[in-house]
């Protein structure tokens, strides 16, 4: 796994969400870590807040963030996200679908990958 040069990494912070999504979609898993990390930096706090409001449990909210990103990145790489410009919506809409099976108070649930919202 090769790290991106510093100048390219700073370019990622200025990249649009769509550009990050395109890079992730066109790169094999494990080779776009910097783009994935930037997308995570941008959206994880909002997904976590959603989780805290609806699950009322920090650990469950953190688990939700991980599941949302896992499912969404898998969908992106599988070509299931038709519009890379909508990656923000994909990430934010997946939370309710995944959290829906958990109920308030969090904890084990039926919110697996199949529960993610489809755009």
N, CA, C and O atoms as a GROMACS GRO file, in nm:
protein
  476
    1UNK      N    1   0.085  -0.117   0.000
    1UNK     CA    2   0.000   0.000   0.000
    1UNK      C    3   0.090   0.123   0.000
    1UNK      O    4   0.178   0.137   0.085
    2UNK      N    5   0.067   0.210  -0.094
    2UNK     CA    6   0.151   0.327  -0.112
    2UNK      C    7   0.083   0.451  -0.059
    2UNK      O    8  -0.034   0.476  -0.088
    3UNK      N    9   0.156   0.530   0.020
    3UNK     CA   10   0.103   0.656   0.073
    3UNK      C   11   0.108   0.762  -0.035
    3UNK      O   12   0.198   0.762  -0.119
    4UNK      N   13   0.011   0.849  -0.032
    4UNK     CA   14   0.004   0.957  -0.128
    4UNK      C   15   0.104   1.067  -0.089
    4UNK      O   16   0.118   1.096   0.030
    5UNK      N   17   0.173   1.128  -0.186
    5UNK     CA   18   0.261   1.239  -0.154
    5UNK      C   19   0.184   1.351  -0.084
    5UNK      O   20   0.064   1.368  -0.107
    6UNK      N   21   0.253   1.426   0.001
    6UNK     CA   22   0.190   1.531   0.080
    6UNK      C   23   0.112   1.629  -0.006
    6UNK      O   24   0.002   1.668   0.031
    7UNK      N   25   0.166   1.670  -0.120
    7UNK     CA   26   0.096   1.766  -0.205
    7UNK      C   27  -0.035   1.709  -0.257
    7UNK      O   28  -0.134   1.780  -0.269
    8UNK      N   29  -0.035   1.581  -0.288
    8UNK     CA   30  -0.158   1.517  -0.336
    8UNK      C   31  -0.258   1.501  -0.222
    8UNK      O   32  -0.379   1.513  -0.242
    9UNK      N   33  -0.208   1.474  -0.101
    9UNK     CA   34  -0.296   1.462   0.016
    9UNK      C   35  -0.364   1.594   0.045
    9UNK      O   36  -0.483   1.596   0.079
   10UNK      N   37  -0.292   1.706   0.033
   10UNK     CA   38  -0.355   1.836   0.058
   10UNK      C   39  -0.457   1.866  -0.052
   10UNK      O   40  -0.554   1.938  -0.028
   11UNK      N   41  -0.435   1.812  -0.170
   11UNK     CA   42  -0.531   1.829  -0.278
   11UNK      C   43  -0.661   1.757  -0.244
   11UNK      O   44  -0.769   1.804  -0.280
   12UNK      N   45  -0.651   1.644  -0.174
   12UNK     CA   46  -0.771   1.571  -0.136
   12UNK      C   47  -0.861   1.653  -0.045
   12UNK      O   48  -0.984   1.646  -0.057
   13UNK      N   49  -0.803   1.730   0.045
   13UNK     CA   50  -0.886   1.809   0.135
   13UNK      C   51  -0.963   1.916   0.058
   13UNK      O   52  -1.066   1.964   0.106
   14UNK      N   53  -0.914   1.953  -0.059
   14UNK     CA   54  -0.983   2.051  -0.142
   14UNK      C   55  -1.073   1.984  -0.247
   14UNK      O   56  -1.150   2.052  -0.315
   15UNK      N   57  -1.064   1.853  -0.259
   15UNK     CA   58  -1.142   1.781  -0.360
   15UNK      C   59  -1.289   1.780  -0.324
   15UNK      O   60  -1.326   1.784  -0.207
   16UNK      N   61  -1.373   1.776  -0.425
   16UNK     CA   62  -1.516   1.766  -0.401
   16UNK      C   63  -1.550   1.625  -0.352
   16UNK      O   64  -1.472   1.531  -0.371
   17UNK      N   65  -1.665   1.612  -0.290
   17UNK     CA   66  -1.711   1.480  -0.247
   17UNK      C   67  -1.720   1.386  -0.367
   17UNK      O   68  -1.686   1.268  -0.357
   18UNK      N   69  -1.768   1.439  -0.479
   18UNK     CA   70  -1.782   1.358  -0.600
   18UNK      C   71  -1.647   1.306  -0.648
   18UNK      O   72  -1.635   1.190  -0.687
   19UNK      N   73  -1.546   1.390  -0.644
   19UNK     CA   74  -1.412   1.349  -0.688
   19UNK      C   75  -1.357   1.239  -0.597
   19UNK      O   76  -1.296   1.143  -0.645
   20UNK      N   77  -1.378   1.254  -0.467
   20UNK     CA   78  -1.335   1.150  -0.374
   20UNK      C   79  -1.407   1.018  -0.403
   20UNK      O   80  -1.346   0.912  -0.406
   21UNK      N   81  -1.538   1.028  -0.426
   21UNK     CA   82  -1.618   0.908  -0.455
   21UNK      C   83  -1.570   0.842  -0.584
   21UNK      O   84  -1.560   0.719  -0.591
   22UNK      N   85  -1.540   0.922  -0.685
   22UNK     CA   86  -1.491   0.866  -0.812
   22UNK      C   87  -1.358   0.795  -0.793
   22UNK      O   88  -1.335   0.689  -0.849
   23UNK      N   89  -1.272   0.854  -0.713
   23UNK     CA   90  -1.142   0.793  -0.689
   23UNK      C   91  -1.158   0.659  -0.615
   23UNK      O   92  -1.094   0.560  -0.651
   24UNK      N   93  -1.243   0.657  -0.514
   24UNK     CA   94  -1.267   0.534  -0.439
   24UNK      C   95  -1.327   0.427  -0.530
   24UNK      O   96  -1.286   0.312  -0.527
   25UNK      N   97  -1.426   0.466  -0.610
   25UNK     CA   98  -1.495   0.371  -0.698
   25UNK      C   99  -1.402   0.312  -0.803
   25UNK      O  100  -1.422   0.197  -0.845
   26UNK      N  101  -1.304   0.387  -0.846
   26UNK     CA  102  -1.216   0.341  -0.954
   26UNK      C  103  -1.088   0.276  -0.904
   26UNK      O  104  -1.000   0.241  -0.983
   27UNK      N  105  -1.076   0.259  -0.774
   27UNK     CA  106  -0.954   0.205  -0.715
   27UNK      C  107  -0.987   0.079  -0.634
   27UNK      O  108  -1.087   0.078  -0.562
   28UNK      N  109  -0.906  -0.025  -0.645
   28UNK     CA  110  -0.931  -0.145  -0.565
   28UNK      C  111  -0.930  -0.115  -0.416
   28UNK      O  112  -0.862  -0.022  -0.371
   29UNK      N  113  -1.005  -0.191  -0.340
   29UNK     CA  114  -1.010  -0.174  -0.194
   29UNK      C  115  -0.869  -0.175  -0.138
   29UNK      O  116  -0.785  -0.256  -0.176
   30UNK      N  117  -0.844  -0.083  -0.046
   30UNK     CA  118  -0.714  -0.074   0.018
   30UNK      C  119  -0.615   0.017  -0.052
   30UNK      O  120  -0.506   0.041   0.000
   31UNK      N  121  -0.652   0.069  -0.168
   31UNK     CA  122  -0.558   0.153  -0.243
   31UNK      C  123  -0.601   0.299  -0.250
   31UNK      O  124  -0.532   0.381  -0.312
   32UNK      N  125  -0.714   0.333  -0.189
   32UNK     CA  126  -0.760   0.472  -0.187
   32UNK      C  127  -0.785   0.516  -0.042
   32UNK      O  128  -0.879   0.589  -0.014
   33UNK      N  129  -0.699   0.469   0.046
   33UNK     CA  130  -0.719   0.496   0.189
   33UNK      C  131  -0.726   0.645   0.220
   33UNK      O  132  -0.806   0.686   0.305
   34UNK      N  133  -0.646   0.726   0.154
   34UNK     CA  134  -0.647   0.869   0.181
   34UNK      C  135  -0.780   0.932   0.139
   34UNK      O  136  -0.832   1.019   0.210
   35UNK      N  137  -0.834   0.890   0.026
   35UNK     CA  138  -0.964   0.941  -0.018
   35UNK      C  139  -1.075   0.894   0.076
   35UNK      O  140  -1.166   0.970   0.108
   36UNK      N  141  -1.067   0.769   0.119
   36UNK     CA  142  -1.165   0.717   0.215
   36UNK      C  143  -1.157   0.794   0.346
   36UNK      O  144  -1.260   0.828   0.405
   37UNK      N  145  -1.036   0.820   0.392
   37UNK     CA  146  -1.018   0.893   0.518
   37UNK      C  147  -1.073   1.035   0.509
   37UNK      O  148  -1.131   1.085   0.605
   38UNK      N  149  -1.056   1.098   0.395
   38UNK     CA  150  -1.108   1.234   0.378
   38UNK      C  151  -1.260   1.233   0.378
   38UNK      O  152  -1.323   1.319   0.440
   39UNK      N  153  -1.321   1.138   0.309
   39UNK     CA  154  -1.466   1.126   0.309
   39UNK      C  155  -1.517   1.097   0.451
   39UNK      O  156  -1.619   1.152   0.493
   40UNK      N  157  -1.447   1.012   0.522
   40UNK     CA  158  -1.482   0.981   0.660
   40UNK      C  159  -1.472   1.107   0.746
   40UNK      O  160  -1.562   1.135   0.826
   41UNK      N  161  -1.365   1.183   0.731
   41UNK     CA  162  -1.347   1.306   0.808
   41UNK      C  163  -1.463   1.402   0.786
   41UNK      O  164  -1.506   1.470   0.880
   42UNK      N  165  -1.514   1.408   0.664
   42UNK     CA  166  -1.622   1.499   0.630
   42UNK      C  167  -1.758   1.454   0.682
   42UNK      O  168  -1.838   1.537   0.726
   43UNK      N  169  -1.785   1.325   0.678
   43UNK     CA  170  -1.922   1.278   0.705
   43UNK      C  171  -1.941   1.201   0.835
   43UNK      O  172  -2.054   1.194   0.884
   44UNK      N  173  -1.837   1.144   0.891
   44UNK     CA  174  -1.853   1.064   1.013
   44UNK      C  175  -1.917   1.142   1.128
   44UNK      O  176  -2.001   1.086   1.198
   45UNK      N  177  -1.880   1.270   1.150
   45UNK     CA  178  -1.944   1.340   1.262
   45UNK      C  179  -2.096   1.351   1.248
   45UNK      O  180  -2.169   1.341   1.348
   46UNK      N  181  -2.145   1.372   1.127
   46UNK     CA  182  -2.291   1.382   1.107
   46UNK      C  183  -2.360   1.249   1.126
   46UNK      O  184  -2.469   1.242   1.184
   47UNK      N  185  -2.298   1.142   1.076
   47UNK     CA  186  -2.356   1.009   1.094
   47UNK      C  187  -2.357   0.974   1.243
   47UNK      O  188  -2.455   0.918   1.293
   48UNK      N  189  -2.250   1.007   1.314
   48UNK     CA  190  -2.242   0.982   1.458
   48UNK      C  191  -2.350   1.058   1.533
   48UNK      O  192  -2.415   1.002   1.621
   49UNK      N  193  -2.371   1.185   1.499
   49UNK     CA  194  -2.476   1.264   1.566
   49UNK      C  195  -2.614   1.202   1.544
   49UNK      O  196  -2.695   1.195   1.636
   50UNK      N  197  -2.638   1.158   1.421
   50UNK     CA  198  -2.764   1.089   1.394
   50UNK      C  199  -2.776   0.967   1.487
   50UNK      O  200  -2.880   0.945   1.548
   51UNK      N  201  -2.668   0.890   1.496
   51UNK     CA  202  -2.669   0.771   1.580
   51UNK      C  203  -2.694   0.804   1.726
   51UNK      O  204  -2.770   0.734   1.794
   52UNK      N  205  -2.630   0.909   1.775
   52UNK     CA  206  -2.651   0.948   1.915
   52UNK      C  207  -2.795   0.990   1.941
   52UNK      O  208  -2.853   0.954   2.043
   53UNK      N  209  -2.852   1.064   1.849
   53UNK     CA  210  -2.991   1.110   1.867
   53UNK      C  211  -3.090   0.995   1.866
   53UNK      O  212  -3.187   0.995   1.942
   54UNK      N  213  -3.066   0.898   1.781
   54UNK     CA  214  -3.164   0.791   1.763
   54UNK      C  215  -3.134   0.665   1.843
   54UNK      O  216  -3.226   0.593   1.881
   55UNK      N  217  -3.008   0.639   1.868
   55UNK     CA  218  -2.972   0.518   1.942
   55UNK      C  219  -2.943   0.548   2.089
   55UNK      O  220  -2.949   0.459   2.174
   56UNK      N  221  -2.911   0.673   2.118
   56UNK     CA  222  -2.885   0.720   2.255
   56UNK      C  223  -2.777   0.640   2.327
   56UNK      O  224  -2.786   0.611   2.446
   57UNK      N  225  -2.675   0.606   2.250
   57UNK     CA  226  -2.567   0.527   2.306
   57UNK      C  227  -2.442   0.554   2.222
   57UNK      O  228  -2.443   0.533   2.101
   58UNK      N  229  -2.335   0.600   2.287
   58UNK     CA  230  -2.212   0.637   2.215
   58UNK      C  231  -2.152   0.520   2.139
   58UNK      O  232  -2.114   0.534   2.023
   59UNK      N  233  -2.143   0.406   2.203
   59UNK     CA  234  -2.083   0.289   2.137
   59UNK      C  235  -2.167   0.247   2.015
   59UNK      O  236  -2.112   0.213   1.910
   60UNK      N  237  -2.298   0.249   2.030
   60UNK     CA  238  -2.385   0.212   1.919
   60UNK      C  239  -2.373   0.315   1.806
   60UNK      O  240  -2.378   0.278   1.689
   61UNK      N  241  -2.357   0.442   1.840
   61UNK     CA  242  -2.341   0.547   1.739
   61UNK      C  243  -2.210   0.527   1.663
   61UNK      O  244  -2.206   0.544   1.541
   62UNK      N  245  -2.104   0.492   1.733
   62UNK     CA  246  -1.975   0.466   1.668
   62UNK      C  247  -1.985   0.342   1.578
   62UNK      O  248  -1.930   0.341   1.467
   63UNK      N  249  -2.054   0.240   1.625
   63UNK     CA  250  -2.075   0.120   1.542
   63UNK      C  251  -2.153   0.156   1.416
   63UNK      O  252  -2.124   0.107   1.307
   64UNK      N  253  -2.253   0.242   1.431
   64UNK     CA  254  -2.332   0.285   1.317
   64UNK      C  255  -2.244   0.355   1.214
   64UNK      O  256  -2.257   0.329   1.094
   65UNK      N  257  -2.157   0.443   1.259
   65UNK     CA  258  -2.065   0.512   1.167
   65UNK      C  259  -1.985   0.410   1.087
   65UNK      O  260  -1.974   0.421   0.964
   66UNK      N  261  -1.930   0.312   1.155
   66UNK     CA  262  -1.849   0.210   1.086
   66UNK      C  263  -1.932   0.132   0.985
   66UNK      O  264  -1.888   0.108   0.873
   67UNK      N  265  -2.052   0.093   1.024
   67UNK     CA  266  -2.137   0.017   0.933
   67UNK      C  267  -2.178   0.100   0.812
   67UNK      O  268  -2.176   0.051   0.699
   68UNK      N  269  -2.215   0.225   0.835
   68UNK     CA  270  -2.256   0.313   0.726
   68UNK      C  271  -2.143   0.327   0.624
   68UNK      O  272  -2.166   0.319   0.504
   69UNK      N  273  -2.021   0.349   0.672
   69UNK     CA  274  -1.910   0.365   0.580
   69UNK      C  275  -1.875   0.235   0.510
   69UNK      O  276  -1.844   0.235   0.391
   70UNK      N  277  -1.878   0.125   0.582
   70UNK     CA  278  -1.849  -0.004   0.520
   70UNK      C  279  -1.948  -0.033   0.407
   70UNK      O  280  -1.908  -0.066   0.296
   71UNK      N  281  -2.075  -0.022   0.436
   71UNK     CA  282  -2.179  -0.051   0.338
   71UNK      C  283  -2.171   0.047   0.220
   71UNK      O  284  -2.179   0.006   0.104
   72UNK      N  285  -2.154   0.175   0.250
   72UNK     CA  286  -2.153   0.276   0.145
   72UNK      C  287  -2.031   0.261   0.054
   72UNK      O  288  -2.043   0.276  -0.068
   73UNK      N  289  -1.914   0.233   0.110
   73UNK     CA  290  -1.794   0.215   0.027
   73UNK      C  291  -1.804   0.088  -0.057
   73UNK      O  292  -1.759   0.085  -0.172
   74UNK      N  293  -1.863  -0.016   0.000
   74UNK     CA  294  -1.885  -0.138  -0.078
   74UNK      C  295  -1.978  -0.111  -0.195
   74UNK      O  296  -1.954  -0.157  -0.307
   75UNK      N  297  -2.085  -0.037  -0.171
   75UNK     CA  298  -2.180  -0.002  -0.277
   75UNK      C  299  -2.114   0.084  -0.383
   75UNK      O  300  -2.139   0.066  -0.502
   76UNK      N  301  -2.030   0.176  -0.340
   76UNK     CA  302  -1.959   0.264  -0.433
   76UNK      C  303  -1.869   0.181  -0.525
   76UNK      O  304  -1.870   0.201  -0.646
   77UNK      N  305  -1.793   0.090  -0.467
   77UNK     CA  306  -1.702   0.007  -0.547
   77UNK      C  307  -1.777  -0.091  -0.637
   77UNK      O  308  -1.727  -0.129  -0.743
   78UNK      N  309  -1.896  -0.132  -0.595
   78UNK     CA  310  -1.975  -0.226  -0.675
   78UNK      C  311  -2.050  -0.157  -0.788
   78UNK      O  312  -2.118  -0.222  -0.867
   79UNK      N  313  -2.039  -0.025  -0.796
   79UNK     CA  314  -2.108   0.049  -0.901
   79UNK      C  315  -2.254   0.074  -0.872
   79UNK      O  316  -2.330   0.110  -0.963
   80UNK      N  317  -2.297   0.056  -0.747
   80UNK     CA  318  -2.437   0.075  -0.711
   80UNK      C  319  -2.473   0.221  -0.684
   80UNK      O  320  -2.591   0.254  -0.674
   81UNK      N  321  -2.373   0.306  -0.674
   81UNK     CA  322  -2.399   0.450  -0.657
   81UNK      C  323  -2.387   0.511  -0.795
   81UNK      O  324  -2.277   0.529  -0.847
   82UNK      N  325  -2.501   0.541  -0.854
   82UNK     CA  326  -2.504   0.588  -0.992
   82UNK      C  327  -2.447   0.728  -1.008
   82UNK      O  328  -2.390   0.760  -1.112
   83UNK      N  329  -2.463   0.811  -0.908
   83UNK     CA  330  -2.420   0.950  -0.917
   83UNK      C  331  -2.320   0.979  -0.805
   83UNK      O  332  -2.360   0.999  -0.690
   84UNK      N  333  -2.189   0.981  -0.837
   84UNK     CA  334  -2.089   1.008  -0.733
   84UNK      C  335  -2.109   1.141  -0.661
   84UNK      O  336  -2.065   1.157  -0.548
   85UNK      N  337  -2.176   1.235  -0.727
   85UNK     CA  338  -2.203   1.364  -0.663
   85UNK      C  339  -2.299   1.350  -0.546
   85UNK      O  340  -2.311   1.440  -0.463
   86UNK      N  341  -2.368   1.236  -0.539
   86UNK     CA  342  -2.466   1.213  -0.432
   86UNK      C  343  -2.408   1.130  -0.318
   86UNK      O  344  -2.484   1.080  -0.235
   87UNK      N  345  -2.276   1.116  -0.312
   87UNK     CA  346  -2.217   1.031  -0.208
   87UNK      C  347  -2.254   1.079  -0.068
   87UNK      O  348  -2.273   0.998   0.023
   88UNK      N  349  -2.263   1.209  -0.050
   88UNK     CA  350  -2.304   1.261   0.081
   88UNK      C  351  -2.442   1.213   0.119
   88UNK      O  352  -2.465   1.171   0.232
   89UNK      N  353  -2.534   1.218   0.024
   89UNK     CA  354  -2.670   1.170   0.049
   89UNK      C  355  -2.672   1.020   0.075
   89UNK      O  356  -2.746   0.972   0.161
   90UNK      N  357  -2.590   0.947   0.001
   90UNK     CA  358  -2.583   0.802   0.021
   90UNK      C  359  -2.539   0.772   0.163
   90UNK      O  360  -2.599   0.689   0.231
   91UNK      N  361  -2.434   0.840   0.209
   91UNK     CA  362  -2.383   0.818   0.344
   91UNK      C  363  -2.485   0.857   0.450
   91UNK      O  364  -2.506   0.784   0.546
   92UNK      N  365  -2.546   0.972   0.432
   92UNK     CA  366  -2.639   1.021   0.534
   92UNK      C  367  -2.772   0.946   0.534
   92UNK      O  368  -2.838   0.936   0.637
   93UNK      N  369  -2.812   0.893   0.419
   93UNK     CA  370  -2.938   0.818   0.412
   93UNK      C  371  -2.920   0.674   0.458
   93UNK      O  372  -3.019   0.608   0.492
   94UNK      N  373  -2.798   0.624   0.459
   94UNK     CA  374  -2.775   0.486   0.503
   94UNK      C  375  -2.797   0.472   0.654
   94UNK      O  376  -2.840   0.366   0.700
   95UNK      N  377  -2.769   0.576   0.729
   95UNK     CA  378  -2.781   0.571   0.875
   95UNK      C  379  -2.917   0.525   0.923
   95UNK      O  380  -2.926   0.431   1.001
   96UNK      N  381  -3.026   0.590   0.878
   96UNK     CA  382  -3.158   0.546   0.924
   96UNK      C  383  -3.190   0.401   0.886
   96UNK      O  384  -3.253   0.329   0.964
   97UNK      N  385  -3.149   0.358   0.768
   97UNK     CA  386  -3.176   0.221   0.727
   97UNK      C  387  -3.105   0.120   0.814
   97UNK      O  388  -3.162   0.017   0.850
   98UNK      N  389  -2.981   0.149   0.847
   98UNK     CA  390  -2.903   0.058   0.929
   98UNK      C  391  -2.948   0.065   1.075
   98UNK      O  392  -2.960  -0.037   1.143
   99UNK      N  393  -2.972   0.187   1.124
   99UNK     CA  394  -3.011   0.205   1.264
   99UNK      C  395  -3.152   0.154   1.291
   99UNK      O  396  -3.184   0.121   1.405
  100UNK      N  397  -3.235   0.148   1.189
  100UNK     CA  398  -3.375   0.110   1.206
  100UNK      C  399  -3.396  -0.020   1.279
  100UNK      O  400  -3.492  -0.033   1.354
  101UNK      N  401  -3.309  -0.115   1.260
  101UNK     CA  402  -3.323  -0.245   1.324
  101UNK      C  403  -3.267  -0.249   1.465
  101UNK      O  404  -3.282  -0.348   1.536
  102UNK      N  405  -3.202  -0.140   1.506
  102UNK     CA  406  -3.138  -0.139   1.637
  102UNK      C  407  -3.231  -0.090   1.747
  102UNK      O  408  -3.222  -0.137   1.860
  103UNK      N  409  -3.319   0.004   1.716
  103UNK     CA  410  -3.406   0.062   1.818
  103UNK      C  411  -3.330   0.151   1.911
  103UNK      O  412  -3.206   0.154   1.908
  104UNK      N  413  -3.400   0.223   1.994
  104UNK     CA  414  -3.334   0.312   2.089
  104UNK      C  415  -3.260   0.229   2.192
  104UNK      O  416  -3.302   0.120   2.228
  105UNK      N  417  -3.149   0.283   2.237
  105UNK     CA  418  -3.068   0.212   2.334
  105UNK      C  419  -2.962   0.127   2.268
  105UNK      O  420  -2.875   0.072   2.336
  106UNK      N  421  -2.967   0.117   2.134
  106UNK     CA  422  -2.862   0.050   2.059
  106UNK      C  423  -2.850  -0.097   2.092
  106UNK      O  424  -2.937  -0.156   2.156
  107UNK      N  425  -2.744  -0.152   2.048
  107UNK     CA  426  -2.717  -0.291   2.075
  107UNK      C  427  -2.764  -0.379   1.963
  107UNK      O  428  -2.861  -0.346   1.895
  108UNK      N  429  -2.706  -0.479   1.944
  108UNK     CA  430  -2.718  -0.574   1.839
  108UNK      C  431  -2.830  -0.566   1.746
  108UNK      O  432  -2.918  -0.540   1.829
  109UNK      N  433  -2.876  -0.568   1.662
  109UNK     CA  434  -2.986  -0.536   1.578
  109UNK      C  435  -2.978  -0.604   1.445
  109UNK      O  436  -2.884  -0.677   1.412
  110UNK      N  437  -3.078  -0.576   1.372
  110UNK     CA  438  -3.085  -0.638   1.240
  110UNK      C  439  -3.033  -0.545   1.133
  110UNK      O  440  -3.056  -0.570   1.014
  111UNK      N  441  -2.965  -0.438   1.169
  111UNK     CA  442  -2.921  -0.338   1.073
  111UNK      C  443  -2.797  -0.378   0.998
  111UNK      O  444  -2.695  -0.310   1.008
  112UNK      N  445  -2.801  -0.486   0.925
  112UNK     CA  446  -2.685  -0.530   0.848
  112UNK      C  447  -2.676  -0.459   0.716
  112UNK      O  448  -2.753  -0.367   0.690
  113UNK      N  449  -2.584  -0.499   0.630
  113UNK     CA  450  -2.564  -0.431   0.503
  113UNK      C  451  -2.689  -0.422   0.416
  113UNK      O  452  -2.705  -0.325   0.342
  114UNK      N  453  -2.775  -0.519   0.422
  114UNK     CA  454  -2.896  -0.515   0.342
  114UNK      C  455  -2.996  -0.409   0.388
  114UNK      O  456  -3.092  -0.379   0.318
  115UNK      N  457  -2.973  -0.353   0.506
  115UNK     CA  458  -3.067  -0.255   0.560
  115UNK      C  459  -3.037  -0.113   0.514
  115UNK      O  460  -3.115  -0.022   0.543
  116UNK      N  461  -2.927  -0.093   0.445
  116UNK     CA  462  -2.890   0.043   0.402
  116UNK      C  463  -2.990   0.099   0.303
  116UNK      O  464  -3.041   0.026   0.217
  117UNK      N  465  -3.017   0.227   0.314
  117UNK     CA  466  -3.109   0.293   0.222
  117UNK      C  467  -3.049   0.296   0.082
  117UNK      O  468  -2.929   0.317   0.066
  118UNK      N  469  -3.130   0.277  -0.017
  118UNK     CA  470  -3.086   0.281  -0.156
  118UNK      C  471  -3.126   0.415  -0.215
  118UNK      O  472  -3.239   0.459  -0.198
  119UNK      N  473  -3.032   0.483  -0.286
  119UNK     CA  474  -3.071   0.613  -0.346
  119UNK      C  475  -3.160   0.594  -0.466
  119UNK      O  476  -3.201   0.693  -0.528
   0.00000   0.00000   0.00000
